[in-house]
Amino acid sequence: MSDATTGGGELLRIEGVTKAYPGVVANSDVSFTIQQGEVHALLGENGAGKSTLVKMIYGLVKPDSGRMRLRGADYAPSQPSVARASGVGMVFQHFSLFEALTVAENVTLGMENPPKLRELSARIRAVSEEYGLPLDPSRMVGDLSAGERQRVEIIRCLLQSPKLLIMDEPTSVLTPQEVDILFRTLRQLKAEGTSILYISHKLEEIRALCDEATILRRGKMVATCTPRERTAREMAELMVGATLTPPERRRGEKGPVALGVSDLSVASPIPFGTSLKGVSFTVAKGEVLGIAGVAGNGQDELLLALSGELKAPADKVRINSQPVGDLGPTERRRAGLVAAPEERLGHAAAPDMSLMENALLSGAVRQGLVQRGFIDWAKTARFAEQIVQAFDVRTPGIHVAARALSGGNLQKFVVGRELLQEPEVIVINQPTWGVDAAAAAAIRQAILDRAAAGAAVVVISQDLDELLEIADSFAALNAGNLSKPRPVEGLTIDEIGLMMGGVHGMEVAHHAG
């Protein structure tokens, strides 16, 4: 078998790998191979077992049974440092960087035997230029954009000359132009013989980049395919094992303005956050406004300012013409506005509280769950059950702690909890973050249904396909500034990328031309 590993042959073979946790089999008898110089996609819904599988390859988790072979030799890394020494690198979806340290200082933390800082800085510059990912080693990570932070993680891996690079949702925080740069880098690595294991929900990217795909469903390998020979929809249906119906728009007449924001400037309460600078827009009843932007450009601050967690002068935010800028979240809920933040555990839901208690936290006002100071637990339980039923939340019951749910199921619960309160204004940050194709379609449909029923909706998202699918008008956040909203119809991806990069209005037309 070792002969097969020379000259562009087999790099990694996974044979019958199984991993179980109490109550769930994460991977069941999974087998596939990755060739040298191949970009191999790993596809599956949330909870399909992708994360567990790559953690085993990277030495973070030990398989219960089965084996792995790397370049013909048995491979069973006991920890990530062993995997790295064997030539396996990984770029995680959530960056593990210290914002108060420089790029070079962050890179040394991931190395077993780091060289002197000056020597390392020179290597970072050389490697970053060689792969078209320019980086200044002396810059503070807290000052970097999301795309630049990802470069730090990639360069950290490339300095170790990996034979296999694992990438988990690498484009979720990038502008279209940054995605192009990343893909050029990955194709260069592939041409040099590096293999890439690529996890993404963005199936058009998979079609553009990947040579082969392995598809997992509920822990089992159910199919392999050549992505460029399949449509995105065919691959999504292989992932979920069902036919998918795209969200349906029932366009009604737009009503009067339900949410008005005028010249809103607020200082960010978040360390290394982005303050909002003169943000203005209106959303009518029945309208969906999509707001794009690379992470860290003021999205979290905008949600806080609209939900009432960050206050401003009263007339800066209006709900149905009523000034609410100086009101807190409870009063704004009473006035008709609900909000679902991006961070599910800790912000949208209290991790150790049950689903029923979490339903109470944001539903108390609009659902009448508290009468004369006493909680109506029977009514609260009915509300929680309604969310679970309507949004297909996979859970043993409503008494389970929020932290016990998978990310995708908790997302369905959080979004469902807000939409079922029949609000007049809805603000959602990253509605389908980390959610599989079927659940994403269901959430988007629920958002469109609320808009059709007359709600004004603001969707803040880094998923451009999502915004183009559900939004009527579009704006982009860049460094706390919001571009002037424009109708989605006729907008090109190039124009959107320029708006996200801070080029607005006539300049966009000029650049796009």
ZAMARGU-4260 file (C-alpha; in steps of 0.2 Angstrom, whole numbers, plus 5000, padded with zeros to 4 digits):
<rodrens>
0) 5000/5000/5000 | 5014/5012/5003 | 5019/5012/4985 | 5002/5020/4981 | 5007/5035/4991
5) 5020/5041/4979 | 5018/5051/4964 | 5001/5059/4968 | 4993/5043/4975 | 4983/5041/4991
10) 4987/5052/5006 | 4975/5048/5019 | 4964/5033/5021 | 4950/5032/5034 | 4944/5014/5037
15) 4928/5010/5046 | 4930/5024/5059 | 4917/5024/5073 | 4915/5036/5087 | 4900/5036/5100
20) 4896/5048/5114 | 4882/5045/5127 | 4866/5044/5118 | 4873/5048/5100 | 4884/5039/5088
25) 4893/5054/5080 | 4902/5043/5066 | 4897/5025/5061 | 4909/5015/5051 | 4915/5029/5040
30) 4927/5025/5026 | 4935/5036/5012 | 4951/5042/5005 | 4960/5058/5001 | 4972/5058/4986
35) 4988/5069/4986 | 4985/5086/4978 | 4966/5084/4980 | 4953/5096/4986 | 4941/5085/4995
40) 4924/5091/5002 | 4916/5084/5017 | 4897/5088/5017 | 4883/5085/5028 | 4869/5093/5039
45) 4873/5099/5056 | 4875/5084/5067 | 4880/5073/5053 | 4897/5070/5061 | 4909/5081/5051
50) 4916/5090/5066 | 4919/5074/5075 | 4928/5066/5060 | 4940/5080/5057 | 4944/5081/5076
55) 4949/5063/5075 | 4960/5067/5060 | 4968/5081/5069 | 4971/5072/5086 | 4958/5081/5096
60) 4946/5065/5098 | 4951/5047/5098 | 4941/5035/5087 | 4932/5020/5096 | 4936/5008/5082
65) 4942/5008/5064 | 4959/5015/5058 | 4967/5029/5049 | 4982/5027/5037 | 4993/5042/5032
70) 5005/5040/5017 | 5003/5021/5019 | 5008/5020/5038 | 4996/5018/5053 | 4990/5035/5059
75) 4983/5038/5076 | 4987/5055/5083 | 4985/5057/5102 | 4985/5076/5101 | 4985/5090/5088
80) 5004/5092/5090 | 5007/5074/5084 | 4995/5078/5069 | 5005/5093/5065 | 5021/5084/5066
85) 5014/5071/5054 | 5010/5085/5041 | 4991/5088/5046 | 4986/5107/5049 | 4969/5114/5053
90) 4960/5131/5051 | 4945/5131/5063 | 4929/5140/5059 | 4931/5150/5075 | 4948/5158/5076
95) 4959/5155/5091 | 4968/5171/5091 | 4972/5184/5105 | 4967/5201/5100 | 4979/5210/5111
100) 4994/5202/5103 | 5003/5205/5087 | 5001/5193/5072 | 5019/5186/5075 | 5015/5183/5093
105) 4999/5174/5089 | 5009/5163/5077 | 5022/5158/5090 | 5009/5152/5101 | 5004/5138/5089
110) 5022/5132/5087 | 5031/5119/5097 | 5049/5127/5094 | 5046/5145/5089 | 5061/5154/5081
115) 5066/5171/5087 | 5052/5184/5083 | 5062/5194/5070 | 5066/5178/5061 | 5048/5172/5062
120) 5042/5189/5056 | 5053/5187/5040 | 5045/5170/5037 | 5028/5176/5040 | 5031/5190/5027
125) 5039/5178/5014 | 5025/5164/5016 | 5011/5177/5016 | 5018/5185/5000 | 5021/5168/4991
130) 5003/5163/4994 | 4995/5180/4990 | 4989/5183/5007 | 4999/5198/5013 | 5001/5201/5031
135) 5010/5213/5042 | 5018/5202/5057 | 5019/5218/5068 | 5000/5222/5068 | 4989/5219/5082
140) 4976/5206/5079 | 4962/5216/5087 | 4965/5229/5073 | 4963/5216/5059 | 4947/5212/5048
145) 4940/5195/5049 | 4948/5191/5032 | 4965/5196/5039 | 4962/5186/5055 | 4959/5170/5044
150) 4975/5174/5035 | 4984/5173/5052 | 4977/5155/5055 | 4981/5150/5037 | 4999/5156/5038
155) 5001/5148/5055 | 4997/5131/5046 | 5007/5135/5030 | 5023/5138/5040 | 5023/5120/5045
160) 5022/5114/5027 | 5007/5103/5029 | 5003/5088/5018 | 4985/5089/5022 | 4976/5106/5027
165) 4958/5104/5035 | 4947/5120/5032 | 4931/5122/5042 | 4919/5134/5034 | 4933/5145/5029
170) 4923/5158/5019 | 4909/5162/5031 | 4918/5178/5036 | 4924/5184/5019 | 4919/5196/5006
175) 4917/5189/4988 | 4934/5197/4983 | 4942/5189/4998 | 4935/5172/4994 | 4943/5174/4976
180) 4960/5177/4985 | 4957/5162/4996 | 4953/5151/4982 | 4968/5156/4972 | 4979/5152/4987
185) 4971/5135/4989 | 4973/5131/4971 | 4991/5135/4972 | 4993/5124/4987 | 4984/5110/4977
190) 4996/5112/4962 | 5011/5110/4974 | 5004/5094/4980 | 4995/5098/4996 | 4978/5090/5000
195) 4964/5100/5007 | 4949/5093/5016 | 4936/5107/5014 | 4920/5109/5025 | 4907/5121/5019
200) 4888/5124/5018 | 4891/5134/5002 | 4888/5122/4989 | 4892/5133/4974 | 4909/5135/4982
205) 4911/5117/4983 | 4907/5115/4965 | 4919/5128/4960 | 4934/5122/4971 | 4933/5103/4975
210) 4938/5088/4966 | 4928/5075/4976 | 4915/5075/4990 | 4911/5063/5004 | 4893/5066/5011
215) 4888/5061/5028 | 4871/5059/5035 | 4868/5055/5054 | 4885/5049/5056 | 4886/5037/5041
220) 4894/5040/5024 | 4879/5040/5012 | 4887/5045/4995 | 4902/5051/4986 | 4902/5062/4971
225) 4911/5074/4959 | 4904/5091/4964 | 4906/5099/4947 | 4895/5086/4939 | 4881/5089/4952
230) 4870/5104/4955 | 4870/5113/4972 | 4852/5107/4975 | 4857/5088/4971 | 4871/5089/4983
235) 4859/5097/4997 | 4847/5083/4994 | 4860/5070/4996 | 4864/5078/5012 | 4847/5079/5019
240) 4840/5063/5011 | 4824/5072/5005 | 4818/5084/4991 | 4821/5102/4995 | 4809/5116/4990
245) 4816/5134/4989 | 4808/5147/5000 | 4792/5154/4992 | 4789/5173/4991 | 4771/5179/4993
250) 4774/5197/4989 | 4761/5209/4996 | 4760/5227/4995 | 4773/5236/5006 | 4764/5246/5020
255) 4769/5261/5030 | 4787/5262/5038 | 4787/5251/5054 | 4806/5254/5058 | 4815/5270/5056
260) 4833/5274/5061 | 4840/5291/5058 | 4858/5296/5060 | 4861/5283/5074 | 4879/5284/5081
265) 4883/5274/5096 | 4900/5269/5104 | 4904/5250/5104 | 4903/5242/5122 | 4913/5227/5115
270) 4932/5226/5116 | 4940/5229/5099 | 4922/5232/5093 | 4916/5244/5080 | 4905/5260/5084
275) 4891/5264/5073 | 4893/5281/5063 | 4877/5290/5057 | 4867/5274/5052 | 4850/5279/5043
280) 4837/5267/5035 | 4819/5263/5035 | 4810/5247/5034 | 4791/5246/5029 | 4779/5233/5034
285) 4780/5218/5023 | 4798/5223/5018 | 4814/5212/5021 | 4830/5223/5022 | 4846/5213/5020
290) 4862/5220/5028 | 4878/5212/5023 | 4896/5215/5030 | 4911/5205/5035 | 4911/5201/5053
295) 4917/5214/5065 | 4910/5229/5055 | 4897/5234/5067 | 4884/5220/5065 | 4883/5216/5084
300) 4882/5234/5088 | 4868/5237/5076 | 4858/5223/5084 | 4861/5229/5101 | 4856/5247/5096
305) 4840/5240/5088 | 4835/5228/5102 | 4837/5241/5116 | 4853/5233/5124 | 4862/5249/5118
310) 4852/5265/5121 | 4853/5281/5110 | 4843/5298/5110 | 4824/5293/5109 | 4821/5300/5091
315) 4836/5290/5083 | 4825/5274/5083 | 4807/5274/5079 | 4794/5259/5079 | 4778/5264/5070
320) 4783/5282/5072 | 4785/5280/5091 | 4802/5286/5097 | 4810/5271/5106 | 4829/5275/5105
325) 4830/5278/5124 | 4820/5262/5129 | 4827/5245/5134 | 4823/5228/5127 | 4807/5225/5137
330) 4799/5241/5132 | 4804/5238/5114 | 4797/5221/5114 | 4781/5229/5121 | 4781/5241/5106
335) 4782/5227/5094 | 4801/5223/5090 | 4809/5206/5093 | 4828/5202/5091 | 4838/5187/5089
340) 4857/5190/5091 | 4871/5180/5082 | 4879/5172/5098 | 4867/5158/5102 | 4874/5152/5119
345) 4875/5166/5132 | 4867/5180/5122 | 4852/5172/5113 | 4850/5158/5126 | 4855/5155/5144
350) 4866/5139/5142 | 4861/5130/5159 | 4842/5135/5158 | 4829/5123/5150 | 4821/5127/5134
355) 4805/5131/5143 | 4814/5144/5154 | 4823/5151/5139 | 4806/5153/5130 | 4800/5163/5145
360) 4815/5175/5145 | 4811/5183/5129 | 4792/5178/5127 | 4786/5184/5144 | 4780/5201/5138
365) 4772/5197/5121 | 4765/5180/5126 | 4758/5186/5142 | 4768/5172/5152 | 4769/5183/5168
370) 4752/5188/5177 | 4753/5199/5192 | 4771/5195/5195 | 4768/5176/5194 | 4775/5165/5180
375) 4761/5155/5171 | 4772/5139/5169 | 4758/5129/5160 | 4757/5143/5147 | 4776/5144/5146
380) 4777/5126/5143 | 4764/5127/5129 | 4774/5141/5121 | 4790/5131/5122 | 4781/5115/5114
385) 4774/5126/5100 | 4792/5132/5096 | 4799/5114/5096 | 4784/5108/5085 | 4784/5122/5073
390) 4802/5123/5070 | 4807/5105/5071 | 4819/5107/5085 | 4827/5090/5089 | 4827/5088/5108
395) 4821/5075/5120 | 4810/5088/5128 | 4807/5106/5134 | 4816/5103/5150 | 4833/5100/5142
400) 4846/5113/5145 | 4849/5124/5130 | 4868/5119/5130 | 4863/5101/5126 | 4856/5105/5109
405) 4866/5105/5093 | 4870/5122/5086 | 4858/5120/5072 | 4844/5115/5084 | 4847/5129/5096
410) 4847/5141/5081 | 4830/5134/5076 | 4823/5136/5094 | 4830/5154/5096 | 4823/5160/5079
415) 4807/5151/5081 | 4805/5159/5099 | 4805/5176/5091 | 4795/5174/5075 | 4781/5165/5085
420) 4778/5181/5095 | 4770/5189/5080 | 4781/5204/5081 | 4779/5220/5070 | 4797/5222/5068
425) 4810/5208/5067 | 4829/5210/5069 | 4839/5194/5066 | 4858/5193/5065 | 4864/5177/5056
430) 4848/5168/5055 | 4855/5152/5048 | 4873/5152/5054 | 4879/5134/5055 | 4862/5127/5050
435) 4860/5113/5037 | 4851/5116/5021 | 4834/5109/5026 | 4833/5119/5042 | 4840/5135/5033
440) 4826/5134/5020 | 4813/5132/5034 | 4820/5147/5044 | 4820/5158/5028 | 4803/5153/5024
445) 4797/5157/5041 | 4805/5175/5039 | 4796/5177/5023 | 4780/5172/5030 | 4781/5185/5044
450) 4785/5198/5031 | 4770/5193/5021 | 4760/5194/5036 | 4765/5212/5038 | 4781/5212/5048
455) 4796/5224/5044 | 4811/5212/5044 | 4830/5217/5046 | 4841/5202/5042 | 4860/5204/5046
460) 4870/5190/5037 | 4887/5186/5030 | 4878/5174/5018 | 4876/5184/5002 | 4866/5170/4994
465) 4854/5170/5009 | 4851/5189/5007 | 4849/5189/4989 | 4836/5175/4991 | 4825/5183/5004
470) 4828/5202/5004 | 4819/5216/4995 | 4832/5229/4998 | 4851/5228/5002 | 4864/5238/5012
475) 4881/5234/5018 | 4890/5238/5034 | 4908/5243/5034 | 4918/5250/5049 | 4902/5255/5057
480) 4895/5265/5042 | 4879/5258/5032 | 4878/5261/5014 | 4862/5268/5007 | 4849/5253/5005
485) 4846/5248/4987 | 4833/5237/4979 | 4840/5219/4978 | 4834/5217/4960 | 4848/5220/4948
490) 4862/5220/4961 | 4878/5210/4956 | 4889/5200/4968 | 4903/5212/4962 | 4894/5227/4967
495) 4889/5219/4984 | 4907/5215/4987 | 4913/5233/4984 | 4899/5239/4996 | 4905/5227/5009
500) 4922/5234/5006 | 4917/5252/5010 | 4914/5258/4992 | 4897/5266/4991 | 4884/5274/4979
505) 4891/5281/4963 | 4908/5274/4967 | 4901/5256/4966 | 4894/5260/4949 | 4911/5267/4943
510) 4921/5252/4950 | 4908/5239/4943 | 4909/5248/4926
</rodrens>
